[in-house]
Amino acid sequence: MRTTKIGDRDVPINPGPKTVVTFSAGRGGPDESGDWEFWTTVTTAGKLMYTNTARCRSDADPGERFRRMEGLKEYESAWKMSRNADQLRPATIVELESWFNSHCEDARHAGSGEVGGHKFNTVQKDGRYIVELA
């Protein structure tokens, strides 16, 4: 199984269909256009499970985005979860929609994509960004 380094851990990357979204731009401008993959760290602590979703450029090392969280105040709780991850896997529809709605400045540039092997379009409905299967 493929792994990536997050903190001092080699975290297994679960195989499966990647979650990919095509953006026309991003909050940082047109340089953020193109395909982005969405990955979720899964951390278990006893009977509890914590997840954290982030994006990286298509075909990049998905652990890289999580590694960049280290030492950044705004990512302190996300880093605490991610550095102890048991696994990394493609994001689900629910996780992707949650990311969109916590990153609205980026989500407004999201277009079509694929999640769990299913094609979708990103739409805004009732003030929220959602995944609408094609």
N, C-alpha and C positions, 0 to 999 in steps of 0.2 A: 504494500500500500504506500502511496506517495505521502510525504509529510512536508510540513513547513515549520519553520522556527518562529515561535512566539514567546518572547521572554527567554527563559532558559530551557524551554520545553520543545521537543519535537512533536508537533501536533499532527495526527493522522488527518488526511484530507479524504473524506468519504467520496467514492465515485458516484456518478449519476449525472443526469442532464444538468448542464449549467444554467443558472439564471442570468440572462443577458438582457440589457435594455439599451436601445439606441437613443442617444441624446443629440439634440440639435445644437446645444450649447450647455452652459451651466452658470452658476452664480458668478464664476470667475471669467465668464465670457466664452467666445467661440473656441478657444483652445480646449475646452472640456467637451467638445462634440465627439461623437463616435460611440463605439460599443463599450459598455461597462458591465462587468460581472458583479453579482451580489452574492456575498458569502456570509455565513453565520457561524460564529463560534458557539459551541454548546459546552457548558460547564455544569457538572453535577456536584452538589454538596449535600450528602445524605439523601433525603427524599426530594430535595429541591433541584430544579433545573433552571439555569440562567442562559439566556441567549443574547447575542450582540451581533448586529448586522452592519456590514460596511461594504463599500464598493471598491473595485480596483479596475484598472484598464484590462480589457479583454486579453486573455492569455498571459497576464502578468502573474507573479507569485502572489496568491491571495493573502498570505500571511504578512506581506509587506505593509499593507494598510493598517493592520492591527499593531504591528511593531511601531509605526509612527505615532501611535497614541501614547506611548510611554513618555512620562514626564510632562505631559500637557494637562494643565489644570482643567480645561473644559472636557477632557476625556478621562478624568481620574477614575470614575466608577466603571466606565467601559473597559479601561485598561485592567482594573482589578479582576474583572470577570474574564477577559480575554487571555491574560497571562497564565491563567489556570485552566485553560480550555482542555477538554477531553477529546474534542474533535472539531473539525471544520467541515461544513457541508454547504451545498448551494442553498440560498435563501428560498423560503416558501412564499406563496402568494401573500399570506398574512404578514410575514416579516417584511416583504417588499413594500406593501402598502403602508406599513408602519414607518418604514424609512422615508418613503415619499412624503408622508404627512409631517414628519419631523425635519424635513429638508425641502420645504416648499419652493425656495428660490432655485433649487436644482430641478425639482419635480416638474415645474412648469415647462421645462425643456424636454421632458421624457416623451418618447414616442412609442414605437412598437417594441416588442421583445419576445422572449421565450422563458417560460418557467415550468419546470417539471415536464419538459417535452411538449408543452402546449404554447402556441402562439397567442399573443395578446396585444392590446392597445392600452395605453395609459390615458385615462379620461378624468376630467374633473366633474364631480357630481355632488350637489348639495354642499359645496365648499370643501370637499375632500377629494384627494387623488385616489383613484381605484384602478385595479387591473380588470379589464374587460376582455374575457377570452374571445378570440376571433372565431 
